[in-house]
Each structure stands twice: as structure tokens, then as C-alpha cells.
């Protein structure tokens, strides 16, 4: 029978040395939170059977916002220290093996996970390490003696353990002391700790400069894609219509299964097109009664979130509304602001235009409204 491996992500820290006024695991990096990056790397690995996250007792709202609609078990509430948080997580999970990972190391190569799990065949624990290449020296107010670096390595996470062994090690640890990592707890209990090759990508995010470097690394690995969206809706009885997420008073409404916001529908299709994921009807079929009268901003934010989860970022959207009536000009600023809000973009990255067909065609005959949209996003090259 195959052994079951659970990944335990420790995200209970309160540290704000990296700036932005909130714990670094909840900061945004490349369009999604640091924690979400770590979760996605582990959830997407075929040898990881389950992922649990440990958070602080006052972090539930931040956690929910950070993970979005990812299908995970409820988070575990941690303790006052990292060691106590890990112990709480270990008590909440089951299986044979556990990978204990710091959320502040969001970029986890799949090959490191493979090396760790493979190492557990021969040892009760394993950690990824990198050699130390810089000169090491002691320092107080000035530079002191050089420390020999022969045999010195940098220890990273995730750290892999046989679950029963690391539980016993934590139970035996002197609670008056703090451990720097779980390998220290394992060694204190007499467990052999195997080492495997780590990765520079696993360097911990601690300071603002670390985030800036990570953003540059992510941007360099992305490719640009552009896609178009188009939609039409005919007029029907009513005293208002929805256009670009804005309620516009008018002598008629627009017919549709949802709220018939033709502008947001076109934008949704454009965004879905950038990731090659069908169209609005694929995800929100008119035959499904749950979408009857639904607000179209739900469709747009759904497409936005799919791009973010794919590791992408939206660079720009361009919307053209085609109609004789109502006049779009008085509502253009509000539509632009609303679209920017929904897509979490600066308004300078949203373009809203309006035109007519010079009284030609169904829009010229004032039978309905058309909208065309273009979206430009950057996505991982492998998508």
C-alpha cells in the first residue's frame, strides 16, 4: 500500500520586517499571496496527498482572503512559537510522512519534494541544504574572526519526516527551549537526519528587498498573452440596465439569463481567452438556474482569480461599448473605476471607450448593445 504524505505549511508568524504592515505570508507576490504560492506548489505535486496550513489565532480572515476558493481543510490554529504551531499541526494530521514547510519560502521546486520523499525510504527525516559559498565571520561592532565554512550548509524547508517519529521528537523536546527548525528537534531525539540537495528558489522571504527580487524573478519568467471577448444583448422592458458593473437608468433593460451586463461579459471572455479556458457559457451556462439574474461581476472576478491562481497577472484591459442609447460618456468614469476595482488594477490599466455604428445594424436600430474587449496578461511560460 502506498504511503500517505501530508504537507504542513506553517503560516502563523506575525513578522512584518518585510514591510507592507501585514505578515509576509499574506502579502501579494506576482498577483497572489505568498501563502497561496506555497500551497499551490504542494497541492499540485502528485506525491502530496493532503495540505494543511497552520495560522495564528487572529488570522482566519487574512487566511480566507489569501487562499480564496482553494479546496483545503480548515486551518489549524497554532501556538505562541513556531515549535508550538508545528506541534499543533502534527496533532491535527494523519498519514505516514509529513513535509513541514515555511510559508515564507513560496517557490518550491517539485524535484526537491521528490528528493525528500525518496530519502524517507532510508532515514526517518530529511532536509534540503545548500552549500555555503560566502566567507563567514563573527561580528559585533566590527568584523571578527573568520569561521571555517568547510562542512557548513544552509538548511531550508520543507523538511520531511516519518510522522510518528517527528511527533515523538516534539513530545520529548524541552518546552523551555525554542527550536530553530524541526530538524533540530529531530536530532535532539536521536533521529538520523538525511540531507538532500536544496534550491536557491527556496531562499526565505524576510526583508523588502527579498520581495523586490522575487517580483523581478517572477516577471522574467512570464510571457505576454492577449485575447479578445465579444458579447451582445438585446433590449427588453425595464427602467435600467447594467453596464460595466454600473447601474444605468434607461427606458429599457437588457435581456439575459444573468443581469445581462454586456460589457463585463465581453471582459470575462477576454480574460478566459488568455488562459485558453473556454468562455463565459462554459463556466456559467444559461441552462443552470443558479445564474438566473446573477450579478456579472461574479463572472469577471472568477476569471480574474483563475488567472491569478495560474500565476499570471493582468496588465491591461480595453473595453469598447457599441450602442446608440444610452449615452456612455456620462458613465465612462464610473465604469472605468468599477472595472479597475473588480480586477484589482490601477485605473491607468483600464480603457473604456464608446462608439456607434452610424445607425447601421441592430445597434444602429437601437435593438441592443454590443461590447468588445481585449485583455493583456502575463502568464508562466509553461501554462
DOLORO-712928 format. One record per residue (C-alpha): residue number from 1; residue in three letters; x negated, y, z. Coordinates in nm, 2 decimals, m for minus. Example, Ala and Ser with C-alpha at 12.3 -4.5 7.8 and 13.67 -1.06 7.14 Angstrom:
DOLORO-712928
MIMAR num residuo      X      Y      Z
MIMAR   1     ALA  m1.23  m0.45   0.78
MIMAR   2     SER  m1.37  m0.11   0.71
//
This chain:
DOLORO-712928
MIMAR num residuo      X      Y      Z
MIMAR   1     UNK   0.00   0.00   0.00
MIMAR   2     UNK  m0.13   0.35  m0.09
MIMAR   3     UNK  m0.24   0.56   0.20
MIMAR   4     UNK  m0.04   0.88   0.25
MIMAR   5     UNK  m0.23   1.22   0.27
MIMAR   6     UNK  m0.08   1.53   0.41
MIMAR   7     UNK  m0.23   1.88   0.37
MIMAR   8     UNK  m0.21   2.10   0.67
MIMAR   9     UNK  m0.26   2.47   0.59
MIMAR  10     UNK  m0.35   2.69   0.89
MIMAR  11     UNK  m0.20   3.03   0.84
MIMAR  12     UNK  m0.13   3.16   1.19
MIMAR  13     UNK  m0.40   3.42   1.20
MIMAR  14     UNK  m0.34   3.78   1.29
MIMAR  15     UNK  m0.66   3.92   1.14
MIMAR  16     UNK  m0.64   4.24   0.94
MIMAR  17     UNK  m1.01   4.31   0.87
MIMAR  18     UNK  m0.93   4.28   0.50
MIMAR  19     UNK  m0.71   4.59   0.53
MIMAR  20     UNK  m0.35   4.65   0.40
MIMAR  21     UNK  m0.22   4.63   0.75
MIMAR  22     UNK  m0.10   4.27   0.75
MIMAR  23     UNK  m0.26   3.93   0.80
MIMAR  24     UNK  m0.47   3.84   0.49
MIMAR  25     UNK  m0.27   3.52   0.42
MIMAR  26     UNK   0.03   3.73   0.34
MIMAR  27     UNK  m0.15   3.98   0.12
MIMAR  28     UNK  m0.09   3.97  m0.25
MIMAR  29     UNK  m0.37   3.85  m0.48
MIMAR  30     UNK  m0.32   3.82  m0.85
MIMAR  31     UNK   0.05   3.86  m0.83
MIMAR  32     UNK   0.12   3.62  m0.55
MIMAR  33     UNK   0.03   3.58  m0.18
MIMAR  34     UNK  m0.30   3.43  m0.06
MIMAR  35     UNK  m0.09   3.16   0.12
MIMAR  36     UNK   0.10   3.08  m0.20
MIMAR  37     UNK  m0.22   3.03  m0.39
MIMAR  38     UNK  m0.34   2.78  m0.13
MIMAR  39     UNK   0.00   2.60  m0.12
MIMAR  40     UNK   0.02   2.57  m0.50
MIMAR  41     UNK  m0.33   2.42  m0.52
MIMAR  42     UNK  m0.24   2.15  m0.28
MIMAR  43     UNK   0.12   2.08  m0.39
MIMAR  44     UNK   0.00   2.04  m0.74
MIMAR  45     UNK  m0.26   1.78  m0.66
MIMAR  46     UNK  m0.15   1.43  m0.74
MIMAR  47     UNK  m0.32   1.28  m0.43
MIMAR  48     UNK  m0.15   1.51  m0.18
MIMAR  49     UNK   0.18   1.37  m0.07
MIMAR  50     UNK   0.31   1.65   0.16
MIMAR  51     UNK   0.21   2.00   0.26
MIMAR  52     UNK   0.29   2.17   0.59
MIMAR  53     UNK   0.20   2.52   0.70
MIMAR  54     UNK   0.12   2.64   1.05
MIMAR  55     UNK   0.22   3.00   1.12
MIMAR  56     UNK   0.23   3.24   1.42
MIMAR  57     UNK   0.54   3.26   1.63
MIMAR  58     UNK   0.63   3.60   1.49
MIMAR  59     UNK   0.55   3.53   1.13
MIMAR  60     UNK   0.86   3.35   1.00
MIMAR  61     UNK   0.99   3.64   0.79
MIMAR  62     UNK   0.65   3.70   0.64
MIMAR  63     UNK   0.61   3.33   0.56
MIMAR  64     UNK   0.95   3.31   0.39
MIMAR  65     UNK   0.87   3.61   0.17
MIMAR  66     UNK   0.52   3.47   0.09
MIMAR  67     UNK   0.64   3.12  m0.02
MIMAR  68     UNK   0.96   3.22  m0.20
MIMAR  69     UNK   1.17   2.93  m0.31
MIMAR  70     UNK   0.89   2.66  m0.29
MIMAR  71     UNK   1.04   2.34  m0.16
MIMAR  72     UNK   0.85   2.28   0.16
MIMAR  73     UNK   0.93   2.15   0.51
MIMAR  74     UNK   0.98   2.41   0.78
MIMAR  75     UNK   0.66   2.57   0.90
MIMAR  76     UNK   0.50   2.46   1.23
MIMAR  77     UNK   0.46   2.73   1.50
MIMAR  78     UNK   0.10   2.75   1.61
MIMAR  79     UNK  m0.07   2.85   1.93
MIMAR  80     UNK  m0.29   3.13   2.06
MIMAR  81     UNK  m0.60   2.99   1.90
MIMAR  82     UNK  m0.68   2.82   1.57
MIMAR  83     UNK  m0.76   2.50   1.76
MIMAR  84     UNK  m0.42   2.51   1.93
MIMAR  85     UNK  m0.25   2.58   1.59
MIMAR  86     UNK  m0.42   2.28   1.43
MIMAR  87     UNK  m0.32   2.06   1.72
MIMAR  88     UNK   0.05   2.17   1.68
MIMAR  89     UNK   0.03   2.09   1.31
MIMAR  90     UNK  m0.12   1.75   1.37
MIMAR  91     UNK   0.16   1.66   1.61
MIMAR  92     UNK   0.42   1.75   1.35
MIMAR  93     UNK   0.29   1.55   1.06
MIMAR  94     UNK   0.28   1.18   0.97
MIMAR  95     UNK   0.07   0.96   0.74
MIMAR  96     UNK  m0.27   0.82   0.72
MIMAR  97     UNK  m0.50   1.11   0.61
MIMAR  98     UNK  m0.49   1.48   0.67
MIMAR  99     UNK  m0.66   1.77   0.49
MIMAR 100     UNK  m0.69   2.07   0.72
MIMAR 101     UNK  m0.73   2.39   0.52
MIMAR 102     UNK  m0.76   2.76   0.60
MIMAR 103     UNK  m0.51   2.97   0.41
MIMAR 104     UNK  m0.78   3.24   0.37
MIMAR 105     UNK  m0.95   3.01   0.11
MIMAR 106     UNK  m0.68   3.03  m0.16
MIMAR 107     UNK  m0.88   2.89  m0.46
MIMAR 108     UNK  m0.92   2.51  m0.41
MIMAR 109     UNK  m1.07   2.31  m0.70
MIMAR 110     UNK  m0.89   1.97  m0.75
MIMAR 111     UNK  m1.23   1.79  m0.77
MIMAR 112     UNK  m1.31   1.90  m0.41
MIMAR 113     UNK  m0.99   1.74  m0.29
MIMAR 114     UNK  m1.08   1.42  m0.48
MIMAR 115     UNK  m1.43   1.41  m0.32
MIMAR 116     UNK  m1.29   1.45   0.03
MIMAR 117     UNK  m1.02   1.18   0.00
MIMAR 118     UNK  m1.27   0.94  m0.16
MIMAR 119     UNK  m1.51   1.00   0.13
MIMAR 120     UNK  m1.25   0.88   0.38
MIMAR 121     UNK  m1.28   0.53   0.25
MIMAR 122     UNK  m1.62   0.50   0.42
MIMAR 123     UNK  m1.60   0.76   0.70
MIMAR 124     UNK  m1.33   0.89   0.94
MIMAR 125     UNK  m1.39   1.25   0.84
MIMAR 126     UNK  m1.55   1.45   0.56
MIMAR 127     UNK  m1.62   1.82   0.49
MIMAR 128     UNK  m1.72   2.02   0.18
MIMAR 129     UNK  m2.05   2.21   0.21
MIMAR 130     UNK  m2.27   2.43   0.00
MIMAR 131     UNK  m2.65   2.48   0.04
MIMAR 132     UNK  m2.78   2.80   0.20
MIMAR 133     UNK  m2.99   2.99  m0.05
MIMAR 134     UNK  m3.04   3.32   0.12
MIMAR 135     UNK  m3.31   3.39   0.38
MIMAR 136     UNK  m3.17   3.36   0.73
MIMAR 137     UNK  m3.29   3.57   1.02
MIMAR 138     UNK  m3.18   3.66   1.37
MIMAR 139     UNK  m3.08   4.02   1.42
MIMAR 140     UNK  m2.97   4.26   1.69
MIMAR 141     UNK  m3.05   4.62   1.63
MIMAR 142     UNK  m3.33   4.52   1.39
MIMAR 143     UNK  m3.44   4.22   1.18
MIMAR 144     UNK  m3.58   3.94   1.39
MIMAR 145     UNK  m3.75   3.60   1.32
MIMAR 146     UNK  m3.66   3.40   1.01
MIMAR 147     UNK  m3.45   3.09   1.08
MIMAR 148     UNK  m3.56   2.79   0.87
MIMAR 149     UNK  m3.29   2.71   0.62
MIMAR 150     UNK  m3.41   2.35   0.54
MIMAR 151     UNK  m3.11   2.12   0.60
MIMAR 152     UNK  m2.88   2.42   0.67
MIMAR 153     UNK  m2.54   2.42   0.48
MIMAR 154     UNK  m2.23   2.63   0.47
MIMAR 155     UNK  m1.93   2.44   0.59
MIMAR 156     UNK  m1.60   2.50   0.41
MIMAR 157     UNK  m1.24   2.38   0.43
MIMAR 158     UNK  m1.03   2.18   0.36
MIMAR 159     UNK  m1.17   1.92   0.60
MIMAR 160     UNK  m1.05   1.57   0.56
MIMAR 161     UNK  m0.98   1.32   0.85
MIMAR 162     UNK  m0.81   1.00   0.92
MIMAR 163     UNK  m0.51   1.13   1.10
MIMAR 164     UNK  m0.52   0.91   1.41
MIMAR 165     UNK  m0.89   0.98   1.46
MIMAR 166     UNK  m0.86   1.36   1.45
MIMAR 167     UNK  m0.56   1.35   1.68
MIMAR 168     UNK  m0.76   1.16   1.94
MIMAR 169     UNK  m1.05   1.40   1.89
MIMAR 170     UNK  m0.83   1.71   1.95
MIMAR 171     UNK  m0.68   1.54   2.26
MIMAR 172     UNK  m1.02   1.49   2.41
MIMAR 173     UNK  m1.15   1.84   2.34
MIMAR 174     UNK  m1.23   2.06   2.64
MIMAR 175     UNK  m0.94   2.31   2.63
MIMAR 176     UNK  m1.16   2.58   2.79
MIMAR 177     UNK  m1.38   2.60   2.48
MIMAR 178     UNK  m1.29   2.72   2.14
MIMAR 179     UNK  m1.40   2.53   1.83
MIMAR 180     UNK  m1.51   2.70   1.51
MIMAR 181     UNK  m1.36   2.43   1.29
MIMAR 182     UNK  m1.22   2.08   1.31
MIMAR 183     UNK  m1.55   1.91   1.22
MIMAR 184     UNK  m1.69   2.04   1.55
MIMAR 185     UNK  m1.40   1.87   1.73
MIMAR 186     UNK  m1.46   1.55   1.54
MIMAR 187     UNK  m1.84   1.55   1.61
MIMAR 188     UNK  m1.77   1.61   1.98
MIMAR 189     UNK  m1.56   1.30   1.99
MIMAR 190     UNK  m1.84   1.09   1.83
MIMAR 191     UNK  m1.68   1.07   1.48
MIMAR 192     UNK  m1.91   1.05   1.18
MIMAR 193     UNK  m1.86   1.35   0.95
MIMAR 194     UNK  m1.95   1.28   0.59
MIMAR 195     UNK  m2.04   1.57   0.36
MIMAR 196     UNK  m1.93   1.63   0.00
MIMAR 197     UNK  m2.01   1.90  m0.25
MIMAR 198     UNK  m1.81   2.21  m0.19
MIMAR 199     UNK  m1.74   2.50  m0.42
MIMAR 200     UNK  m1.82   2.88  m0.44
MIMAR 201     UNK  m1.45   2.92  m0.51
MIMAR 202     UNK  m1.38   2.82  m0.15
MIMAR 203     UNK  m1.55   3.12   0.00
MIMAR 204     UNK  m1.33   3.27   0.27
MIMAR 205     UNK  m1.15   3.60   0.21
MIMAR 206     UNK  m1.24   3.82   0.51
MIMAR 207     UNK  m1.31   4.18   0.40
MIMAR 208     UNK  m1.15   4.42   0.15
MIMAR 209     UNK  m1.45   4.36  m0.08
MIMAR 210     UNK  m1.37   3.99  m0.09
MIMAR 211     UNK  m1.02   4.07  m0.22
MIMAR 212     UNK  m1.16   4.30  m0.48
MIMAR 213     UNK  m1.40   4.04  m0.61
MIMAR 214     UNK  m1.12   3.78  m0.61
MIMAR 215     UNK  m0.90   4.01  m0.81
MIMAR 216     UNK  m1.17   4.06  m1.07
MIMAR 217     UNK  m1.23   3.68  m1.09
MIMAR 218     UNK  m0.86   3.62  m1.15
MIMAR 219     UNK  m0.83   3.89  m1.41
MIMAR 220     UNK  m1.12   3.75  m1.60
MIMAR 221     UNK  m0.96   3.41  m1.62
MIMAR 222     UNK  m0.63   3.53  m1.76
MIMAR 223     UNK  m0.51   3.56  m2.12
MIMAR 224     UNK  m0.25   3.80  m2.25
MIMAR 225     UNK   0.08   3.69  m2.40
MIMAR 226     UNK   0.37   3.89  m2.55
MIMAR 227     UNK   0.72   3.77  m2.61
MIMAR 228     UNK   1.05   3.92  m2.73
MIMAR 229     UNK   1.40   3.90  m2.60
MIMAR 230     UNK   1.73   4.00  m2.77
MIMAR 231     UNK   2.09   3.99  m2.65
MIMAR 232     UNK   2.43   4.13  m2.74
MIMAR 233     UNK   2.76   4.17  m2.56
MIMAR 234     UNK   3.10   4.29  m2.69
MIMAR 235     UNK   3.32   4.54  m2.52
MIMAR 236     UNK   3.62   4.44  m2.32
MIMAR 237     UNK   3.87   4.60  m2.09
MIMAR 238     UNK   3.72   4.78  m1.79
MIMAR 239     UNK   3.61   5.11  m1.64
MIMAR 240     UNK   3.24   5.04  m1.60
MIMAR 241     UNK   2.95   4.83  m1.73
MIMAR 242     UNK   2.61   4.72  m1.60
MIMAR 243     UNK   2.31   4.83  m1.80
MIMAR 244     UNK   1.96   4.77  m1.68
MIMAR 245     UNK   2.07   4.70  m1.33
MIMAR 246     UNK   2.26   5.03  m1.31
MIMAR 247     UNK   2.64   5.06  m1.28
MIMAR 248     UNK   2.75   5.30  m1.56
MIMAR 249     UNK   3.10   5.44  m1.57
MIMAR 250     UNK   3.27   5.39  m1.91
MIMAR 251     UNK   3.61   5.35  m2.07
MIMAR 252     UNK   3.53   4.98  m2.14
MIMAR 253     UNK   3.33   4.70  m1.98
MIMAR 254     UNK   3.11   4.43  m2.14
MIMAR 255     UNK   3.23   4.07  m2.18
MIMAR 256     UNK   3.02   3.79  m2.05
MIMAR 257     UNK   3.01   3.49  m1.81
MIMAR 258     UNK   2.79   3.69  m1.57
MIMAR 259     UNK   2.80   4.07  m1.52
MIMAR 260     UNK   2.70   4.09  m1.89
MIMAR 261     UNK   2.41   4.32  m1.84
MIMAR 262     UNK   2.27   4.31  m2.19
MIMAR 263     UNK   1.95   4.49  m2.10
MIMAR 264     UNK   1.85   4.26  m1.82
MIMAR 265     UNK   1.94   3.96  m2.02
MIMAR 266     UNK   1.70   4.06  m2.30
MIMAR 267     UNK   1.43   4.13  m2.05
MIMAR 268     UNK   1.48   3.79  m1.89
MIMAR 269     UNK   1.45   3.62  m2.22
MIMAR 270     UNK   1.13   3.81  m2.30
MIMAR 271     UNK   0.97   3.71  m1.97
MIMAR 272     UNK   1.07   3.35  m2.00
MIMAR 273     UNK   0.93   3.35  m2.35
MIMAR 274     UNK   0.58   3.45  m2.23
MIMAR 275     UNK   0.56   3.12  m2.04
MIMAR 276     UNK   0.74   2.91  m2.30
MIMAR 277     UNK   1.02   2.82  m2.07
MIMAR 278     UNK   1.33   2.84  m2.28
MIMAR 279     UNK   1.59   3.12  m2.25
MIMAR 280     UNK   1.84   3.25  m2.01
MIMAR 281     UNK   2.10   3.00  m2.12
MIMAR 282     UNK   1.86   2.72  m2.04
MIMAR 283     UNK   1.83   2.82  m1.67
MIMAR 284     UNK   2.18   2.98  m1.62
MIMAR 285     UNK   2.42   2.80  m1.86
MIMAR 286     UNK   2.76   2.97  m1.91
MIMAR 287     UNK   2.92   2.63  m1.85
MIMAR 288     UNK   2.81   2.64  m1.49
MIMAR 289     UNK   3.08   2.82  m1.28
MIMAR 290     UNK   2.83   2.93  m1.01
MIMAR 291     UNK   2.71   3.20  m1.26
MIMAR 292     UNK   3.05   3.35  m1.32
MIMAR 293     UNK   3.03   3.72  m1.25
MIMAR 294     UNK   2.67   3.68  m1.12
MIMAR 295     UNK   2.45   3.99  m1.09
MIMAR 296     UNK   2.20   3.97  m1.37
MIMAR 297     UNK   1.92   4.10  m1.15
MIMAR 298     UNK   1.91   3.74  m1.01
MIMAR 299     UNK   1.81   3.62  m1.36
MIMAR 300     UNK   1.54   3.87  m1.40
MIMAR 301     UNK   1.38   3.82  m1.06
MIMAR 302     UNK   1.40   3.44  m1.13
MIMAR 303     UNK   1.19   3.49  m1.45
MIMAR 304     UNK   0.95   3.72  m1.26
MIMAR 305     UNK   0.90   3.46  m0.99
MIMAR 306     UNK   0.83   3.19  m1.24
MIMAR 307     UNK   0.55   3.40  m1.39
MIMAR 308     UNK   0.40   3.47  m1.05
MIMAR 309     UNK   0.41   3.11  m0.95
MIMAR 310     UNK   0.23   3.02  m1.27
MIMAR 311     UNK  m0.05   3.25  m1.16
MIMAR 312     UNK   0.05   3.53  m1.40
MIMAR 313     UNK   0.10   3.90  m1.37
MIMAR 314     UNK   0.34   4.12  m1.57
MIMAR 315     UNK   0.15   4.41  m1.74
MIMAR 316     UNK   0.43   4.59  m1.92
MIMAR 317     UNK   0.79   4.56  m2.04
MIMAR 318     UNK   0.96   4.76  m2.31
MIMAR 319     UNK   1.34   4.78  m2.35
MIMAR 320     UNK   1.54   4.92  m2.63
MIMAR 321     UNK   1.92   4.96  m2.59
MIMAR 322     UNK   2.12   4.99  m2.91
MIMAR 323     UNK   2.47   5.15  m2.88
MIMAR 324     UNK   2.68   5.44  m2.98
MIMAR 325     UNK   2.85   5.47  m2.64
MIMAR 326     UNK   2.79   5.51  m2.35
MIMAR 327     UNK   2.50   5.76  m2.39
MIMAR 328     UNK   2.19   5.60  m2.23
MIMAR 329     UNK   2.00   5.92  m2.19
MIMAR 330     UNK   2.16   6.03  m1.86
MIMAR 331     UNK   2.09   5.69  m1.71
MIMAR 332     UNK   1.75   5.62  m1.85
MIMAR 333     UNK   1.55   5.73  m1.54
MIMAR 334     UNK   1.77   5.52  m1.31
MIMAR 335     UNK   1.74   5.21  m1.54
MIMAR 336     UNK   1.36   5.25  m1.56
MIMAR 337     UNK   1.33   5.28  m1.18
MIMAR 338     UNK   1.56   4.98  m1.12
MIMAR 339     UNK   1.37   4.76  m1.37
MIMAR 340     UNK   1.04   4.86  m1.21
MIMAR 341     UNK   1.18   4.78  m0.87
MIMAR 342     UNK   1.31   4.43  m0.98
MIMAR 343     UNK   0.98   4.34  m1.14
MIMAR 344     UNK   0.76   4.49  m0.87
MIMAR 345     UNK   0.59   4.72  m1.12
MIMAR 346     UNK   0.49   5.08  m1.13
MIMAR 347     UNK   0.73   5.29  m1.34
MIMAR 348     UNK   0.45   5.36  m1.58
MIMAR 349     UNK   0.46   5.00  m1.68
MIMAR 350     UNK   0.83   5.01  m1.78
MIMAR 351     UNK   0.95   5.17  m2.10
MIMAR 352     UNK   1.32   5.23  m2.16
MIMAR 353     UNK   1.44   5.36  m2.50
MIMAR 354     UNK   1.78   5.40  m2.67
MIMAR 355     UNK   1.88   5.42  m3.03
MIMAR 356     UNK   2.19   5.38  m3.25
MIMAR 357     UNK   2.24   5.20  m3.59
MIMAR 358     UNK   2.37   5.51  m3.75
MIMAR 359     UNK   2.72   5.38  m3.73
MIMAR 360     UNK   2.63   5.06  m3.91
MIMAR 361     UNK   2.72   4.71  m3.79
MIMAR 362     UNK   2.90   4.61  m3.48
MIMAR 363     UNK   2.72   4.86  m3.25
MIMAR 364     UNK   2.79   5.13  m3.50
MIMAR 365     UNK   3.16   5.04  m3.49
MIMAR 366     UNK   3.14   5.06  m3.11
MIMAR 367     UNK   3.23   4.70  m3.07
MIMAR 368     UNK   2.95   4.62  m2.83
MIMAR 369     UNK   2.59   4.68  m2.71
MIMAR 370     UNK   2.26   4.51  m2.82
MIMAR 371     UNK   1.93   4.52  m2.64
MIMAR 372     UNK   1.58   4.42  m2.75
MIMAR 373     UNK   1.29   4.37  m2.50
MIMAR 374     UNK   0.92   4.29  m2.52
MIMAR 375     UNK   0.71   4.17  m2.22
MIMAR 376     UNK   0.34   4.15  m2.20
MIMAR 377     UNK   0.19   3.93  m1.92
MIMAR 378     UNK  m0.14   3.78  m1.83
MIMAR 379     UNK  m0.15   3.41  m1.75
MIMAR 380     UNK  m0.40   3.14  m1.68
MIMAR 381     UNK  m0.56   3.01  m2.00
MIMAR 382     UNK  m0.46   2.66  m1.92
MIMAR 383     UNK  m0.09   2.73  m1.90
//
